[in-house]
């Protein structure tokens, strides 16, 4: 049986990828087109809208755009619009003055002001409510922000990069997204292909994730056998690259040997032949189950409080686990 050597043969392909210096792994025609567009528009200050399904790497593209720009040494500020309640998001984005509302005991700079002369990445832009859409439109038009409760607007020089997995054009037609704002955001569109449309990239992505997670936990993994790789290529990948990374991370942990077989590959959350836990070591199994449960709850929740409720624990308990497993917090 042929062994697909993720660590050796495939890593040579990774190094040859044109997007490697951008942190983007792949050499398919679909991803090559994305890389070319990033390289063409990165040097400009034009507003960019990144679209694509969940897990396709939208934040990675935003960081690549900033990293290739002349402002690469200036701030890159990320805001997940879906993770912040509407009542707090306006203050988070634009700041507030002291006494603007109950609890505003001090003035606070907003994310736009913090991103001055750099880039701001507005993730999940499609979740903004109507009033916030209107205020964001004014920021894009006037290039100034007015803190909540403030009287004097503040000039800003910020490149706006936004992202969404929603169909903003359809939302606009349905009256859920302001037309003027849509066209302000849609200056330079970058559409990310789903993983099912770039299957040629799976071996090189697998090589990348095997190395990443094997190094992190101190394991030596030679690669995948032919059947395991075939299973990965046949799968539809509804969760895209994020799901692939989760599958490989799990396989690196579950594999009893340095060769990953299909027995260690869990697709779609279940596999009739996959081991259910990493080993016979009780503590290792408990920690793996804790991480998997928290990871799934976070992926299915908009805010951490919702994830805690879904798991039947308090937000304070969730904070404890996120401190225990910091990698889960970094993936939010």
CORRAQUI-V577543 format. One record per pair of residues at least 12 apart in sequence whose C-alpha atoms are under 8 Angstrom apart, sorted by the first residue. I is the first residue (numbers start at 1). GAP is how many residues later the second one is. D is the distance in Angstrom with one decimal. If there is no record, write none. Layout:
[[I;GAP;D] [I;GAP;D]]
This chain:
[[1;224;7.4] [1;225;6.9] [2;223;6.4] [2;224;5.7] [3;220;7.0] [3;221;6.1] [3;222;4.4] [3;223;5.7] [4;219;5.8] [4;220;5.1] [4;221;5.4] [4;222;6.0] [4;225;7.3] [5;217;5.9] [5;218;4.4] [5;219;6.4] [5;220;8.0] [6;197;7.4] [6;198;7.6] [6;200;6.8] [6;201;4.3] [6;202;7.8] [6;204;7.0] [6;205;8.0] [6;216;6.5] [6;217;4.3] [6;218;6.6] [7;200;6.0] [7;203;7.4] [7;204;6.5] [7;214;7.2] [7;215;5.7] [7;216;6.0] [8;214;7.7] [10;193;6.8] [10;194;5.7] [10;197;5.9] [11;193;6.9] [11;196;6.1] [11;197;7.2] [13;191;6.6] [14;12;7.2] [14;190;5.9] [14;193;7.8] [14;194;7.3] [18;14;7.6] [18;17;7.7] [19;13;7.7] [19;16;6.1] [22;42;5.4] [22;45;7.8] [23;37;7.2] [23;41;7.3] [24;36;7.3] [24;37;7.8] [25;176;7.8] [25;179;7.2] [25;180;6.3] [25;183;7.7] [26;175;5.0] [26;178;6.5] [26;179;6.8] [27;173;7.7] [27;174;6.3] [28;170;6.1] [28;172;5.9] [28;173;6.0] [29;169;7.9] [30;163;6.6] [30;167;7.5] [30;168;6.4] [31;161;7.7] [31;162;7.3] [31;167;7.4] [34;156;6.9] [34;157;7.5] [34;158;7.0] [37;153;7.5] [38;23;7.6] [38;26;7.4] [38;27;6.1] [39;26;7.7] [39;29;7.4] [41;24;7.6] [41;147;7.9] [42;22;8.0] [42;23;4.8] [42;24;6.8] [42;26;5.7] [42;27;5.2] [43;25;6.7] [43;26;4.7] [43;27;6.4] [44;25;7.3] [45;114;5.7] [46;113;6.8] [46;114;7.8] [46;141;6.9] [46;142;7.0] [47;112;6.2] [47;113;5.2] [47;114;5.8] [47;137;7.6] [47;138;6.0] [47;139;7.2] [47;140;5.7] [47;141;6.2] [48;112;6.7] [48;113;4.8] [48;114;6.3] [48;137;6.4] [48;138;6.4] [48;139;6.1] [48;140;4.7] [48;141;5.8] [48;142;7.3] [49;112;6.0] [49;113;4.9] [49;114;5.6] [49;115;7.9] [49;136;5.9] [49;137;5.4] [49;138;7.2] [49;139;6.2] [49;140;4.9] [49;141;6.2] [50;12;7.9] [50;111;7.5] [50;112;6.1] [50;113;4.5] [50;114;6.6] [50;139;6.0] [50;140;4.8] [50;141;5.8] [50;142;7.3] [51;112;5.6] [51;113;5.2] [51;114;5.8] [51;115;7.7] [51;138;7.5] [51;139;6.3] [51;140;4.8] [51;141;6.1] [52;112;6.8] [52;113;5.1] [52;114;8.0] [52;139;5.8] [52;140;4.9] [52;141;6.6] [52;142;7.1] [53;112;5.0] [53;113;8.0] [53;139;7.7] [53;140;7.9] [53;141;6.5] [53;187;7.7] [54;111;6.0] [54;185;6.4] [54;186;7.1] [55;184;5.7] [55;185;5.1] [55;186;5.5] [55;187;4.7] [55;188;7.1] [56;136;6.4] [56;137;7.1] [56;138;6.1] [56;139;7.1] [56;184;5.6] [56;185;5.6] [56;186;7.1] [57;135;7.7] [57;184;7.2] [57;185;7.8] [58;105;6.6] [58;134;7.4] [59;62;8.0] [59;64;7.7] [59;104;7.9] [62;59;6.8] [62;99;6.6] [63;13;7.7] [66;52;7.9] [66;53;6.6] [71;46;7.1] [71;47;5.7] [71;48;7.9] [72;46;7.4] [73;45;8.0] [74;41;7.8] [74;43;6.4] [74;44;4.8] [74;45;7.8] [75;39;7.3] [75;40;5.3] [75;41;7.4] [75;42;7.4] [75;43;4.9] [75;44;6.4] [76;39;6.3] [76;42;6.0] [76;43;4.9] [76;44;5.8] [76;45;7.4] [77;34;6.8] [77;37;7.3] [77;38;5.8] [77;42;6.3] [77;43;4.7] [77;44;6.0] [78;42;5.9] [78;43;4.7] [78;44;6.3] [78;45;7.3] [79;32;7.7] [79;41;7.6] [79;42;6.1] [79;43;5.1] [79;44;6.0] [80;42;6.2] [80;43;4.8] [80;44;6.2] [81;41;6.6] [81;42;5.9] [81;43;5.5] [81;44;6.1] [81;46;6.6] [81;47;6.8] [82;41;7.7] [82;42;5.8] [82;43;7.8] [82;45;5.9] [82;46;7.8] [82;220;6.2] [82;221;7.8] [83;219;5.3] [83;220;5.0] [84;219;7.2] [86;42;7.8] [86;43;7.5] [90;42;6.8] [90;58;7.4] [91;19;6.5] [91;56;7.1] [91;57;6.2] [92;18;5.3] [92;19;6.2] [93;17;4.8] [93;18;4.8] [93;19;5.9] [94;15;7.0] [94;16;4.2] [94;17;6.3] [94;18;6.1] [94;19;7.2] [94;51;6.2] [94;52;6.4] [94;53;5.1] [94;54;6.9] [95;12;7.6] [95;13;5.2] [95;14;4.5] [95;15;3.6] [95;16;7.2] [95;18;8.0] [95;51;7.8] [95;52;4.7] [95;53;6.2] [96;12;5.3] [96;13;6.8] [96;14;7.3] [96;51;4.5] [96;52;4.3] [96;53;6.1] [96;54;6.8] [97;50;6.4] [97;51;6.4] [97;52;5.8] [97;53;5.9] [99;50;7.7] [100;48;6.3] [100;49;4.6] [100;50;7.7] [101;48;7.9] [109;38;7.9] [110;37;7.4] [112;33;7.5] [112;44;7.5] [112;46;7.2] [113;32;7.8] [113;43;6.6] [115;43;6.3] [116;40;5.6] [116;41;5.3] [116;42;5.3] [117;39;7.4] [117;40;5.0] [117;41;5.4] [117;42;7.8] [118;39;7.4] [118;40;5.5] [118;41;6.3] [119;39;5.5] [119;40;4.6] [119;41;6.0] [119;42;7.1] [120;38;6.8] [120;39;6.2] [120;40;5.2] [120;41;6.1] [121;39;6.3] [121;40;4.8] [121;41;5.5] [121;42;7.7] [122;38;7.5] [122;39;6.2] [122;40;4.5] [122;41;6.3] [123;39;5.6] [123;40;4.8] [123;41;6.4] [124;38;7.6] [124;39;5.7] [124;40;4.6] [124;41;7.0] [125;37;6.3] [125;38;6.0] [125;39;5.7] [126;38;6.0] [126;39;7.9] [126;40;6.3] [126;42;6.7] [126;51;7.5] [130;46;7.7] [130;47;7.3] [130;48;7.6] [133;44;7.6] [133;45;6.9] [133;48;7.0] [134;44;7.7] [134;47;7.7] [136;45;7.8] [137;43;7.4] [137;44;5.3] [137;47;7.5] [140;44;7.2] [143;12;6.2] [143;13;5.7] [143;14;6.9] [143;15;8.0] [144;12;5.3] [162;23;7.3] [168;14;7.2] [169;13;7.6] [194;46;6.1] [195;42;6.5] [195;45;5.1] [195;46;6.4] [196;40;5.8] [196;41;6.3] [196;44;7.6] [199;34;6.2] [202;30;7.6] [202;31;6.8] [203;26;7.4] [206;38;7.8] [206;39;7.7] [206;42;6.9] [207;16;7.6] [209;36;6.1] [209;39;6.4] [209;40;7.2] [210;13;7.6] [210;38;6.4] [210;39;7.1] [210;42;6.8] [213;36;5.9] [213;39;7.0] [214;38;6.3] [219;33;8.0] [220;38;6.1] [221;31;7.4] [221;36;7.8] [221;37;4.4] [221;38;6.2] [221;39;7.6] [222;36;5.5] [222;37;5.6] [222;38;7.9] [223;35;7.2] [223;36;5.5] [223;37;6.1] [224;35;5.8] [224;36;4.6] [224;37;6.0] [225;34;6.8] [225;35;6.3] [225;36;5.5] [225;37;7.7] [227;34;7.2] [227;35;6.3] [228;32;7.3] [228;33;5.4] [228;34;4.3] [228;37;7.0] [231;31;7.4] [235;32;7.8] [247;18;6.6] [247;19;6.3] [247;20;7.0] [248;17;7.6] [250;14;7.8] [250;15;7.7] [250;16;7.8] [251;13;5.0] [251;14;5.6] [251;15;7.6] [253;25;6.2] [254;21;7.2] [254;23;7.0] [254;24;4.3] [254;25;7.1] [255;23;7.5] [256;23;7.9] [262;12;7.4] [263;12;6.6] [277;12;7.8] [291;34;7.3] [291;37;7.6] [293;18;7.8] [294;13;7.8] [294;17;7.8] [294;34;7.9] [295;33;6.5] [297;13;6.7] [297;14;7.0] [298;34;7.6] [304;14;7.9]]
